[in-house]
Amino acid sequence: MTQQGERLTASNRAVAAGRDITGPVTTGDGSPIDARTARLEPGSLLAPGQVDVAAPIRFLQEPRAAEFVGREDALTALEQMLAGDGEQVVIRQLVRGMGGVGKSELVRHYAHAHQAGYPVAYWITADTVENIEKGFAALAAEIHPPIALVGDVREASQWALGWLRAHPGWLVVLDNVDDPAAVRPWLDHLAAGHVLITTRRDVHWPGTRVVSLDVLDERSSVELITKVGGCERPQDHADVAAIAAELGHLPLALEQAAAYIRQSHKSPGRYLARLRRHPARMYATSTAGGSAEQTMARLWDTHLEAVRERADLKAEHLLRTLACYAPDNVPRTLLIGDADDLDLDDALELLASYSMITREGEEQETVSMHRLFQSVIYNGLDYHDPRSHAARESALARLSQALPADPHSNVAGWPLWRDLLPHVNALVLRYRQGSEPEELGRVLNQAALFSSTQGRHQHARDFSSRALAIAEAALGPDHPDVATCLGNLASSLRDLGRASEAVPLFQRALAITEAALGPGHPDVAIRLGNLAVSFRDLGRVGEAVPLFERALAITEAALGPGHPYAAIWLGNLAASFTALGRAGEAVPLERRALAVTEAALGPDHPTVATLLGNLASSLHALGRAGGAVPLSERALAITEAALGPDHPDVAIRLGNLAASLRDLGRVGEAARLEERALAIAEAALGPDHPDVATCLGNLAVSLRVLGRAGEAVELERRALAISEAALGPDHPDMALRVGNLAVSLSDLGRTGEAVELERRALAIIEAALGPDHPTVAIRLGNLAVSLRVLGRAGEAVALFERALAITEAALGPDHPQAKTLRQSISHTLDGMCGCGSGKRFKHCHGRR
């Protein structure tokens, strides 16, 4: 939630329904009531194979070099290697060389000259996995604009891969690749077209043809400086050759030197003398700087001197500020500070005139700087230099102002967040740990909340951990903003399945907030709710209920019963009632929570999907699977539209829908949904997350019902190992894992093994939830079935009767589970008389 004044943003991700099929639900934090989610009309998103481009798509960088010399042979070689038929196979072409040698420029010239031969020609900056995904997602939006409304980078990028597989003859440039492993998953899925890769890495690239670039020869170096710098006089030739030698014939350095000579109207001799006065001090004794870095370092002071001679301190400050961001695609709006638009344009034009930066886009709305030059600038800055400090602070202030508000709820702001997050990551590296300003902590706090919405919980943990350290150092351990950071870090840990680590952080956050703001403040309700959810995750549902009840009372008193926060606590309280076997009490609370949330946030908000799923789960628990299905289907549609098809919450929705379908006898459909849920959870959360165990267990249940008990056993063993490692041997989920494994073993005729497991499951659930919980009845019934199979009918009847008494008391005599138990007792008694059917008893097993 957004606090007043200088307060941080707190994540109230506490609407988790403990009985959701795939684990705790994480949703919004009481977002502004005008927040809305973009929607796709049914049928507007087509499969990749159904979409043809009506007009050529061109997203290529224009050649930047004023003169293209010394690379004619390399360009010819590149053209010859790419002369194969891109309609039939994928041709992978690599351009390799040191930084600043002109790899990207060579590819720009090829692409610009041959673009007419490609229906789609697209340039992707591929220095990180995130940028690769982002680039392919942007390509998807160019080809099929409705994909942009999905709002999920991963889905859009996969759609683009599908399109490239289905259509031949395209060109994709992957620029500045650092790691072959980062692009291999993409290359391995392409079919018929041309891929151009640039890299400075001299490593093995399987299945790729290589053009290697070195520095220019002396003749080409002299020609470049002469043409770009206007050094046509014969007497300048020796000085030009000396400049080329001083700069190691590196094209980037040569072009910047020539731009300096042209712009400053200095003779090559005067420039040479100045260049020799500025040795590469910052790299001369450093093993980190290679020859290219040493060469570029020699230009740094020279360029700055030229800017200072024009008395343009704004341009110098702007250059230092730019070096604090990521090198590519810095939005022009991120550079507007104290200067007006005209001053900014003047400074940008001056820097561009010396080839220090490039301006891109139709309106020159983004700025980029060569990575090598940026590295030299940044590494050459004295950390304690007031000018360096001012640049960092300026970059931080402008970035902070540009970030969209309410990152956890404001879906419309997510595209801009994706554009700005690389600059957040870069700026963090510009500060030494322990000396960061408080404002950086606020930015990191916001970045953590955004990362959590994207299902990137490890990123969220990293951001929130550093935000907490900054807040504590700046404000002291007892400030309310420290409580906010503690809560966000704890929420990230909980999202990672580490609820036991989250609890002490939530407890400390609660103590700080109560002491600072008083027991009736709405923020206290947030702290109570988050702590309660972690208790529930740990199986301590009885401890969670009074915390939720107090959170609801505080919120209704402070904000009114119609506030979205009240709906959050209603939903959580209802979820806890269901977990305690009191689903009948949960349903009216959930209906009220749903009505409040729809009125406040609109029918398509992700929080609405969570509450729909919670209501469906309660109806399911009451044996009303038919009523649960349409609610689960609507919840799934909302979640996919808002968060994309690969978000962890989608796995939860799929699991809930599958459970109801299975109870209606539609087991094949359920299994397909559960397979998809498992794939999503593993990809998003990692193979050892408790939610993955839940997905494995759910799929195993369906496979067992389909008669595939052998496959089910393997899934359940893996689920059991994950749950035990993550939650401990006495968590209520362990009873489910152990019990489901027992049932599958029984189906395979290994009933003796099953009995021991079922006794363990019964002991765990009785200790955790008490002897009268409906889940205890399930465990009793399953144990009874195995005992009956072993011929111990008398023991089985006693267990069935106890299970029936628990079920009728908790769920009523007309619940389907009660009817099944009565039938089981009758069949067992008939079997004791020799007239029973002997049919093995099966019923629904407990699910989260």
TORMAR-531219 format. One record per residue (C-alpha): residue in one letter; x, y, z. Coordinates in pm, whole numbers, padded with zeros to 5 digits, always signed. Last residue first. Layout:
aXYZ
...
REM end
This chain:
r-00468-02768-00029
r-00599-03113-00095
g-00747-03387+00122
h-00826-03713-00049
c-01159-03779-00215
h-01288-04129-00174
k-01197-04489-00237
f-01328-04809-00080
r-01230-05134-00251
k-01526-05340-00371
g-01568-05661-00165
s-01929-05689-00280
g-02050-05804+00054
c-02238-06127+00128
g-01985-06323+00338
c-02112-06193+00670
m-01794-05994+00732
g-01826-05867+00376
d-02171-05732+00454
l-02023-05544+00750
t-01754-05396+00529
h-02004-05300+00260
s-02232-05130+00514
i-01946-04940+00676
s-01822-04830+00337
q-02167-04713+00232
r-02193-04504+00548
l-01848-04359+00472
t-01950-04263+00120
k-02264-04088+00247
a-02059-03889+00497
q-01812-03786+00227
p-02096-03674+00003
h-02217-03435+00279
d-02575-03508+00385
p-02500-03584+00751
g-02335-03248+00811
l-01984-03120+00748
a-01817-03109+01090
a-02036-03328+01308
e-02128-03563+01023
t-01762-03596+00920
i-01630-03664+01271
a-01898-03928+01340
l-01836-04090+01002
a-01460-04113+01061
r-01520-04278+01399
e-01752-04529+01236
f-01505-04602+00954
l-01226-04659+01209
a-01437-04906+01407
v-01544-05081+01087
a-01182-05123+00974
e-01070-05283+01300
g-01344-05543+01259
a-01267-05595+00891
r-00905-05699+00937
g-00890-05901+00615
l-00586-05720+00471
v-00814-05537+00226
r-01021-05425+00524
l-00711-05285+00693
s-00629-05091+00378
v-00978-04941+00359
a-00972-04849+00729
l-00648-04657+00688
n-00810-04461+00407
g-01116-04387+00618
l-00915-04273+00918
r-00707-04038+00701
i-01020-03888+00551
a-01182-03853+00893
v-00872-03672+01021
t-00924-03430+00732
p-01266-03350+00878
h-01099-03218+01198
d-01217-03380+01523
p-00890-03525+01657
g-00690-03201+01643
l-00536-03017+01351
a-00159-03073+01377
a-00135-03372+01612
e-00431-03544+01448
i-00290-03474+01102
i+00056-03615+01175
a-00073-03926+01353
l-00314-04007+01070
a-00040-03972+00807
r+00188-04202+01005
r-00087-04463+01035
e-00148-04431+00662
l+00220-04491+00587
e+00225-04807+00798
v-00091-04935+00630
a+00040-04865+00277
e+00343-05089+00315
g+00115-05381+00399
t-00118-05287+00114
r+00136-05331-00162
g-00121-05447-00419
l-00043-05170-00670
d-00362-04988-00569
s-00241-05008-00212
l+00084-04839-00311
s-00118-04560-00471
v-00323-04514-00154
a-00012-04503+00065
l+00151-04238-00150
n-00161-04027-00108
g-00144-04066+00269
v+00222-03969+00297
r+00177-03653+00087
l-00147-03555+00259
a-00007-03617+00605
m+00305-03422+00507
d+00086-03126+00420
p-00011-03105+00787
h+00354-03027+00875
d+00519-03280+01108
p+00810-03401+00892
g+00945-03053+00803
l+00815-02794+00560
a+01075-02763+00283
a+01267-03088+00307
e+00958-03291+00399
s+00751-03129+00128
i+01008-03188-00147
a+01066-03552-00048
l+00693-03623-00032
a+00632-03466-00374
r+00907-03681-00524
r+00758-03995-00372
e+00414-03885-00491
l+00526-03843-00851
e+00687-04187-00856
v+00381-04348-00697
a+00144-04185-00947
e+00327-04337-01241
g+00273-04684-01095
a-00089-04601-01006
r-00190-04535-01366
g-00551-04650-01338
l-00706-04319-01440
v-00793-04254-01075
r-00424-04298-00995
l-00327-04054-01268
s-00570-03799-01126
v-00430-03833-00773
a-00072-03815-00905
l-00148-03488-01082
n-00262-03337-00753
g+00044-03465-00568
l+00287-03327-00824
c+00112-02989-00815
t+00130-02984-00435
a+00498-03077-00442
v+00559-02796-00689
d+00385-02559-00446
p+00634-02668-00179
h+00923-02534-00393
d+01204-02777-00477
p+01186-02781-00859
g+01205-02403-00906
l+00938-02138-00856
a+00846-02015-01205
a+00951-02305-01426
e+00848-02571-01175
a+00514-02402-01104
i+00429-02357-01472
a+00513-02716-01565
l+00312-02851-01270
a+00007-02640-01360
r+00022-02766-01720
e+00025-03127-01603
e-00259-03048-01364
l-00475-02908-01644
r-00418-03220-01851
a-00496-03444-01552
a-00824-03263-01482
e-00946-03306-01839
g-00881-03679-01818
v-01052-03698-01478
r-01387-03551-01580
g-01574-03750-01314
l-01731-03451-01142
d-01479-03481-00859
r-01202-03462-01119
l-01349-03145-01267
s-01354-02985-00922
a-00991-03069-00856
a-00886-02956-01204
l-01037-02611-01155
n-00844-02562-00832
g-00520-02682-00987
l-00554-02458-01292
r-00617-02155-01071
i-00311-02229-00857
a-00093-02283-01166
v-00216-01950-01298
d-00097-01790-00975
p+00257-01905-01058
h+00257-01686-01373
d+00311-01867-01704
p-00019-01785-01879
g+00005-01406-01833
l-00064-01193-01526
a-00385-01004-01603
a-00538-01209-01883
e-00424-01541-01733
t-00554-01445-01389
i-00893-01328-01514
a-00948-01643-01723
l-00845-01873-01437
a-01080-01703-01189
r-01367-01733-01438
e-01302-02105-01478
s-01274-02154-01102
l-01610-01983-01045
p-01770-02187-01323
v-01635-02512-01168
a-01723-02452-00800
g-02100-02489-00836
g-02060-02836-00986
a-01806-02928-00718
r-02059-02875-00439
g-01922-03130-00189
l-01875-02875+00090
a-01500-02870+00027
h-01572-02785-00335
l-01791-02496-00228
s-01505-02375-00011
s-01257-02411-00296
a-01484-02221-00535
l-01509-01935-00286
n-01130-01922-00260
g-01090-01928-00637
l-01337-01643-00679
l-01147-01453-00410
t-00818-01503-00592
a-00968-01401-00926
v-01109-01084-00772
t-00760-01004-00648
p-00636-01033-01005
h-00869-00748-01114
d-01122-00821-01387
p-01452-00748-01212
g-01363-00397-01092
l-01141-00288-00804
a-01378-00149-00541
a-01713-00303-00631
e-01551-00632-00732
t-01356-00637-00405
v-01654-00572-00179
a-01868-00835-00353
l-01592-01096-00339
a-01528-01037+00031
r-01901-01074+00105
r-01919-01399-00088
e-01606-01520+00090
l-01745-01445+00434
p-02070-01622+00347
v-01875-01933+00229
a-01632-01965+00521
e-01880-02063+00790
g-01986-02369+00590
a-01623-02450+00520
r-01551-02510+00888
g-01297-02792+00848
l-01013-02593+01007
a-00866-02521+00663
t-01208-02394+00562
f-01213-02156+00857
s-00865-02039+00767
a-00969-01961+00412
a-01266-01763+00547
l-01038-01554+00766
n-00814-01488+00469
g-01103-01382+00250
l-01248-01154+00515
w-00901-01008+00571
i-00864-00921+00204
a-01219-00791+00178
a-01153-00550+00464
y-00848-00428+00271
p-01070-00353-00029
h-01266-00101+00183
g-01640-00156+00217
p-01636-00229+00592
g-01482+00109+00675
l-01123+00234+00680
a-01022+00257+01047
a-01288+00048+01222
e-01322-00200+00936
t-00945-00235+00911
i-00885-00286+01283
a-01164-00547+01311
l-01041-00737+01007
a-00682-00747+01136
r-00808-00870+01474
e-01002-01153+01313
f-00704-01242+01092
l-00477-01262+01399
p-00736-01465+01588
v-00752-01717+01298
a-00376-01763+01236
e-00294-01939+01563
g-00548-02213+01489
v-00410-02247+01139
r-00059-02345+01249
g+00009-02559+00943
l+00326-02371+00850
d+00153-02196+00563
r-00119-02098+00810
f+00135-01939+01040
s+00279-01758+00739
v-00066-01627+00648
a-00116-01507+01005
l+00209-01308+01003
n+00099-01135+00684
g-00240-01057+00832
l-00107-00915+01157
r+00143-00692+00975
i-00125-00563+00740
a-00364-00502+01030
v-00092-00303+01206
d-00066-00090+00893
p-00434-00002+00938
h-00349+00172+01271
g-00542+00059+01579
p-00251-00078+01785
g-00047+00243+01773
l+00176+00387+01501
a+00533+00345+01627
a+00497+00070+01888
e+00241-00124+01687
t+00448-00093+01369
i+00775-00204+01532
a+00615-00507+01699
l+00442-00613+01378
a+00762-00586+01172
r+00946-00798+01431
q+00679-01065+01410
f+00682-01056+01029
l+01060-01103+01030
p+01033-01386+01282
v+00770-01560+01063
a+00943-01530+00723
e+01218-01783+00795
s+00956-02049+00876
a+00761-01951+00565
r+01044-02039+00328
g+00839-02147+00026
l+00991-01888-00206
d+00674-01679-00181
r+00720-01688+00197
l+01072-01555+00158
s+00944-01276-00063
s+00673-01191+00190
a+00938-01178+00464
l+01143-00932+00261
n+00834-00718+00206
g+00740-00726+00572
l+01089-00637+00687
c+01093-00348+00441
t+00764-00215+00578
a+00885-00256+00935
v+01196-00058+00845
d+00965+00212+00711
p+00795+00222+01052
h+01130+00314+01218
d+01257+00091+01500
p+01592-00033+01362
g+01739+00307+01274
l+01646+00536+00986
a+01939+00540+00742
a+02118+00216+00833
e+01794+00028+00890
a+01645+00157+00565
i+01952+00066+00361
a+01969-00288+00502
l+01596-00337+00438
a+01624-00220+00077
r+01913-00465+00029
s+01697-00757+00139
s+01397-00626-00056
f+01585-00625-00387
d+01737-00970-00338
r+01408-01123-00221
a+01217-00971-00512
h+01473-01109-00758
q+01426-01452-00599
h+01049-01410-00621
r+01030-01353-00992
g+00655-01428-01021
q+00598-01111-01224
t+00397-00948-00947
s+00682-01027-00706
s+00927-00843-00928
f+00711-00531-00910
l+00709-00538-00530
a+01084-00587-00515
a+01141-00300-00759
q+00935-00072-00534
n+01151-00161-00234
l+01460-00113-00445
v+01350+00240-00535
r+01275+00320-00171
g+01613+00184-00063
l+01782+00399-00325
e+01608+00701-00172
e+01768+00628+00166
p+02113+00683+00024
e+02358+00394-00009
s+02682+00393+00193
g+02674+00045+00345
q+02701-00138+00017
r+02888+00072-00236
y+02669+00241-00491
r+02703+00230-00871
l+02592-00135-00881
v+02242-00036-00772
l+02223+00198-01071
a+02266-00089-01317
n+01983-00297-01170
v+01750+00002-01158
h+01844+00082-01519
p+01756-00273-01625
l+01420-00230-01440
l+01319+00078-01641
d+01173-00088-01951
r+00996-00361-01753
w+00853-00100-01517
l+00722+00093-01817
p+00532-00217-01932
w+00401-00276-01574
g+00241+00065-01525
a-00103-00035-01659
v-00113-00322-01409
n-00104-00083-01114
s-00138-00331-00830
h+00205-00445-00712
p+00389-00157-00873
d+00181+00106-00694
a+00337+00411-00859
p+00518+00407-01194
l+00894+00473-01176
a+01000+00799-01344
q+01053+01005-01028
s+01280+00741-00875
l+01480+00719-01197
r+01533+01093-01205
a+01641+01107-00842
l+01875+00810-00875
a+02048+00942-01187
s+02091+01283-01026
e+02230+01127-00708
r+02475+00920-00907
a+02587+01218-01113
a+02624+01441-00807
h+02841+01181-00632
s+03063+01153-00938
r+03098+01531-00954
p+03175+01547-00582
d+03462+01298-00637
h+03439+01035-00361
y+03382+00742-00598
d+03654+00867-00833
l+03519+00804-01179
g+03739+00611-01421
n+03543+00292-01375
y+03226+00471-01482
i+03370+00646-01783
v+03568+00345-01902
s+03271+00115-01861
q+03050+00358-02051
f+03301+00371-02336
l+03309-00006-02359
r+02935-00040-02331
h+02876+00205-02616
m+02625+00464-02503
s+02257+00471-02581
v+01990+00741-02572
t+01618+00701-02633
e+01352+00944-02760
q+01532+01042-03079
e+01186+01129-03215
e+01190+00844-03465
g+01403+00630-03237
e+01769+00651-03145
r+02025+00895-03012
t+02385+00780-02998
i+02640+00875-02735
m+03008+00980-02711
s+03038+01028-03086
y+03176+01382-03032
s+02870+01529-03205
a+02648+01299-02997
l+02774+01460-02677
l+02703+01808-02813
e+02361+01706-02942
l+02268+01560-02604
a+02368+01880-02424
d+02168+02097-02665
d+01868+01866-02640
l+01876+01884-02262
d+01898+02262-02264
l+01599+02281-02501
d+01391+02038-02297
d+01441+02229-01973
a+01723+02148-01735
d+01652+02064-01370
g+01583+01704-01454
i+01484+01551-01783
l+01714+01254-01842
l+01465+00975-01766
t+01221+01128-02015
r+01480+01066-02286
p+01446+00696-02216
v+01780+00513-02172
n+01768+00241-02435
d+02113+00091-02398
p+02408+00137-02161
a+02232+00053-01833
y+02234+00359-01608
c+02511+00526-01407
a+02713+00616-01719
l+02422+00834-01829
t+02473+01052-01524
r+02843+01105-01603
l+02750+01211-01956
l+02474+01440-01828
h+02713+01609-01584
e+02961+01674-01865
a+02682+01804-02091
k+02549+02032-01819
l+02900+02161-01751
d+02914+02309-02098
a+03188+02570-02081
r+03279+02480-02441
e+03630+02408-02321
r+03475+02179-02064
v+03333+01954-02337
a+03672+01929-02506
e+03841+01853-02176
l+03591+01577-02114
h+03678+01420-02446
t+04049+01427-02375
d+03998+01297-02023
w+03817+00991-02157
l+04018+00923-02472
r+04305+00734-02307
a+04051+00518-02129
m+03924+00397-02465
t+04265+00249-02549
q+04309+00087-02210
e+03961-00062-02231
a+04035-00206-02575
s+04365-00350-02456
g+04204-00524-02162
g+04117-00369-01828
a+04069-00601-01533
t+04443-00655-01485
s+04471-00300-01363
t+04799-00109-01346
a+04756+00103-01660
y+04377+00080-01648
m+04281+00389-01449
r+04578+00591-01565
a+04525+00538-01937
p+04762+00816-02039
h+04634+01172-02089
r+04920+01398-02200
r+04974+01182-02511
l+04622+01261-02630
r+04690+01634-02602
a+05001+01610-02815
l+04819+01399-03074
y+04529+01646-03082
r+04770+01934-03147
g+04932+01739-03431
p+04598+01628-03577
s+04500+01997-03602
k+04219+02124-03384
h+03884+02228-03528
s+03713+02109-03206
q+03429+01924-03383
r+03639+01768-03660
i+03927+01669-03435
y+03689+01530-03170
a+03493+01334-03428
a+03819+01188-03557
a+03916+01080-03205
q+03574+00922-03154
e+03602+00739-03484
l+03949+00611-03406
a+03845+00492-03058
l+03550+00294-03194
p+03761+00155-03479
l+04053+00032-03261
h+04374+00096-03456
g+04572+00071-03128
l+04477+00425-03024
e+04838+00548-03017
a+04895+00383-03355
a+04601+00563-03513
i+04716+00892-03361
a+05068+00834-03503
a+04922+00768-03850
v+04719+01091-03825
d+05032+01279-03717
a+05228+01144-04015
h+04947+01229-04260
d+04890+01584-04140
q+05148+01738-04374
p+04953+01602-04671
r+04648+01809-04574
e+04319+01614-04584
c+04250+01582-04213
g+03871+01624-04233
g+03819+01428-03912
v+03584+01168-04061
k+03778+01121-04387
t+04131+01141-04250
i+04058+00947-03932
l+03903+00659-04131
e+04170+00659-04401
v+04449+00647-04141
s+04288+00348-03972
s+04230+00177-04307
r+04597+00210-04404
e+04720+00104-04060
d+04515-00217-04050
l+04193-00213-03856
v+04149-00402-03528
d+04041-00765-03550
l+03710-00912-03661
s+03631-01283-03671
v+03352-01410-03896
v+03216-01738-03759
r+02965-02000-03871
t+02749-02146-03593
g+02644-02504-03521
p+02807-02507-03177
w+02951-02176-03047
h+03292-02253-02896
v+03443-01962-02708
d+03606-01634-02806
r+03356-01403-02636
r+03325-01051-02781
t+02990-01134-02932
t+02768-01049-03229
i+02505-01295-03349
l+02322-01297-03682
v+02034-01542-03721
h+01892-01614-04068
g+01573-01807-04142
a+01410-02150-04132
a+01346-02332-03800
l+01418-02178-03462
h+01379-02370-03136
d+01745-02453-03074
l+01839-02089-03128
w+01621-01972-02839
p+01741-02225-02581
r+02100-02162-02706
v+02084-01787-02646
a+02187-01769-02279
a+02409-02077-02302
p+02630-01900-02556
d+02710-01633-02296
d+02799-01270-02368
v+02574-01191-02662
n+02632-00836-02786
d+02364-00823-03054
l+02121-01099-03144
v+02009-01007-03498
v+01703-01184-03637
l+01644-01212-04012
w+01337-01378-04164
g+01287-01618-04458
p+01060-01885-04314
h+00738-01885-04106
a+00612-02141-03852
r+00924-02166-03638
l+00964-01788-03635
w+00600-01756-03523
g+00644-02006-03243
l+00954-01822-03127
a+00752-01499-03123
w+00480-01667-02914
q+00750-01778-02671
s+00860-01416-02635
a+00500-01305-02573
e+00450-01569-02305
r+00773-01475-02128
v+00709-01102-02145
d+00363-01119-01991
g+00136-00819-02038
v-00119-01005-02250
l-00215-00676-02413
a+00103-00673-02622
i-00004-01002-02783
p-00291-00812-02947
p-00034-00640-03176
h+00057-00954-03378
i+00385-00912-03571
e+00509-00604-03387
a+00390-00740-03051
a+00574-01067-03112
l+00893-00877-03197
a+00861-00688-02867
a+00836-01021-02684
f+01146-01144-02868
g+01336-00839-02745
k+01210-00867-02387
e+01310-01230-02367
i+01657-01148-02498
n+01678-00851-02262
e+01593-01073-01965
v+01850-01334-02065
t+02116-01066-02074
d+02343-00908-02341
a+02100-00984-02624
t+02005-00646-02771
i+01756-00761-03034
w+01741-00637-03395
y+01459-00754-03624
a+01420-00813-03996
v+01083-00956-04099
p+00978-00998-04462
y+01350-01029-04548
g+01510-00952-04884
a+01447-00578-04855
q+01666-00577-04544
h+01979-00661-04740
a+02181-00338-04734
h+02064-00225-04390
a+02118-00572-04242
y+02473-00601-04380
h+02569-00249-04275
r+02424-00293-03928
v+02604-00627-03894
l+02940-00462-03965
e+02855-00186-03719
s+02769-00439-03449
k+03108-00605-03481
g+03303-00276-03502
v+03619-00339-03301
g+03495-00149-02996
g+03493-00453-02771
m+03697-00744-02900
g+03579-00964-03186
r+03325-01217-03307
v+03058-01202-03575
l+02857-01525-03562
q+02622-01655-03832
r+02347-01908-03767
i+02167-02020-04082
v+01829-02175-04009
v+01709-02405-04284
q+01474-02413-04581
e+01340-02065-04657
g+01664-01912-04534
d+01828-02049-04848
g+02199-01996-04823
a+02364-01663-04916
l+02429-01589-04549
m+02787-01714-04561
q+02849-01519-04880
e+02713-01197-04735
l+02926-01233-04423
a+03237-01296-04629
t+03165-00987-04839
l+03118-00777-04524
a+03446-00907-04382
d+03627-00824-04704
e+03484-00472-04714
r+03567-00402-04350
g+03857-00158-04383
v+03638+00147-04419
f+03280+00237-04334
e+03282+00613-04291
a+03044+00815-04070
a+02989+00501-03866
r+02635+00470-03732
p+02467+00225-03966
e+02093+00229-03891
q+01973-00009-03624
l+01708-00250-03738
f+01342-00296-03658
r+01182-00360-03994
i+00855-00545-04038
p+00747-00589-04400
a+00372-00551-04461
a+00078-00788-04415
v+00272-01018-04186
d+00108-01359-04161
v-00058-01485-03842
q-00227-01827-03812
g+00094-02018-03739
p+00160-01801-03434
a-00178-01886-03274
l-00421-01599-03260
l-00512-01364-02975
s-00839-01183-03057
g-01052-01494-03006
p-01214-01372-02686
e-01147-00999-02625
l-00822-00937-02446
r-00843-00738-02128
a-00623-00477-01961
t-00657-00477-01583
r-00790-00183-01386
a-00679+00029-01092
d-00940+00290-00999
i-00986+00145-00651
p-00626+00210-00559
s-00459-00120-00469
g-00519-00309-00152
d-00204-00514-00167
g-00246-00737-00465
t-00231-01113-00471
t-00032-01411-00351
v-00219-01739-00317
p-00069-01998-00089
g-00050-02352-00222
t-00121-02531-00542
i-00471-02652-00474
d-00586-02355-00275
r-00654-02464+00081
g-00445-02198+00248
a-00612-01918+00063
a-00359-01640+00040
v-00505-01292+00073
a-00197-01166+00251
r+00019-00989-00001
n-00004-00659+00179
s+00318-00531+00027
a+00424-00205+00181
t+00535+00100-00012
l+00769+00332+00172
r+00676+00643+00364
e+00801+00987+00268
g+00460+01150+00277
q+00174+00907+00316
q+00189+00536+00256
t+00116+00352-00063
m+00000+00000+00000
REM end
